[in-house]
Amino acid sequence: MQVPRRLFLLPMLRFAQTLDRQLGAALERAFPAAAAAAIAAGRRLDPQLVAASKPEFGDFQANGALALAKSLQQAPRQVATALLAELEADPAFAALCLPPQIAGPGFLNLTLRPELLAAELRRRLGDPRLGVPLVEGQSAAARPPVIVDFSSPNIAKEMHVGHLRSTIIGDALARVLEFRGHPVLRLNHVGDWGTQFGMLITHLKQVAPEALSTADAVDLGDLVAFYRQAKQRFDADEVFQATAREEVVKLQSGDPVSRRAWQLLCDQSRREFEQIYGRLDIRLSERGESFYNPYLAAVVADLETAGLLVVDAGAKCVFLEGMQGKDGNPLPVIVQKSDGGFNYATTDLAAIRYRFAAPPAGDGAGWVIYVTDAGQAHHFAGVFQVARRAGWIPEGARVEHVPFGLVQGDDGKKLKTRSGDTVRLKDLLDEAVERCEADLRRRLAEEGRQEDDNFVHQVAATVGLAAVKYADLSTNRLTNYQFSFDRMLALQGNTAPYLLYAVVRIAGIARKGGDLGDGAATSAEPQAAFPDPLLFSEPQEWALVRELLKLDTVIAEVEQELLPNRLCSYLFELSQVFNRFYDQVPVLKAEPAARASRLALCRLSADTLKLGLGLLGIATLERM
Ligand code: ARG
């Protein structure tokens, strides 16, 4: 499903693709000379299919005649008429669209045959993929894996909101890619190596030696405090600095005592990270920076062989092409410092080399995605360039940095607690859930509903975490994002509670006796519960049909652009269209024939929302 960009945002991908082909062929038949010239130039005559600007104009609009008219020096309407004549002679086109009309200066309004839409909709009922195709070509097992490098917090430091963004966005992208049938390797590139351990171990030996020999002697909060003190001492005290450096060398050369201490520190942090991942339902394989330690020397050797290494003031560097510093000189990537030490960039070079290398000496990836804040854009641009010039990235492979903006507080400044500290993730998630519970209890009281604590806790946990995730995913990741509990927990607007509520509404229809075809008796053949053909008459029904059929295009777009917010916008739009339908058209009280078709719409709306939210890592509820 490599979808040409021109077809993005078009509803009903399968139809759009066919129509695009038919229109292209009709243009070629109508204007053979222009078509031959275009093909010779490596182009084609593009029908310029776009979505119709208003529902009353149909489904699509083809604008190709206007552009072509210029080069042919003909009137646009004349070109459109010739195109129309070719289309009318094509039975395949007639099977797909109602007779088209020329509009305005010369575009073609196209309306898909309603019976096709209804049939396509019916096919999707009970289909677990809801019409979204699997990635084409080899079976999943035979495809090179896609690596999504995300979350990646640092040991002995608290996971912060930037890591939370990476975790939420990375997980959603991994889910979409997995759903499409890519084998995905979710890698947690934990910062578990380097000078911070030298400082920390040296300091702990003096002030809290038990932390280095006994599991759980300190918790992560203490560790973070110890790390801060160690850093201060490191910056102020030369003797400490020297000892810390020796400690790093010991660790990196495998000294058993240092290794054991390091292991304990990592375990301690890991347990805390796991709690956050568990709460957020994140699967992740840890493969920290330390994993690449044995490969660092090979990086240097490879770069040496490739003739890329330059020694500059004692450090081994690669100078980047096309990337200059403020002074106008080319920027270096420092591969090995003058003291022989390696750094963040070296580890990333080793990682990229390993990820693209063929198994068993590497992952054999075909596509590697790095999800971090936009501040690391230069770092990755440098790493990618060096890797490319070193020949580590195979032909046709894809590598990209998926950057995101800062998380800001309500005031537009960097997110901080009231006392000015960085916000702890655990506290942030707790607060979302607590606020959600308070809102829920207030609502229950207002509505005079009785629910037990179990229900309240479960709903609050689900909605609270959903709200945090959705607020993050629904903003374009490139922009900074303002964290606001009030906004993300609102029942109205583009929020998780609004979408979850639409799912709850549909579950309510089933509770009131509407057969949604998901009962045990019919689950083997879910379509059997619904009439064939499905019958629709109201504009609200057709609007919902068309919205539901957009899912495959939206998924294709998210996969290619790596923008989860596109899926969010779609689900929001779908919820609104569903709510309009449900508020304005009777379902349970409708005549039997209309009722069953309307229930089919309800069923597919719920399934589409659940699937879409699931791809965002968000669980749904039957009641809230
Ligand atoms: N640990 C890094 C940080 O906290 C993120 C690592 C991202 N992945 C990578 N391969 N560099 O900023």
Boltz pocket constraint, residues with backbone or C-beta under 6 A from the ligand:
constraints:
  - pocket:
      binder: B
      contacts: [[A, 149], [A, 151], [A, 152], [A, 153], [A, 154], [A, 189], [A, 190], [A, 191], [A, 348], [A, 351], [A, 370], [A, 371], [A, 372]]
      max_distance: 6.0
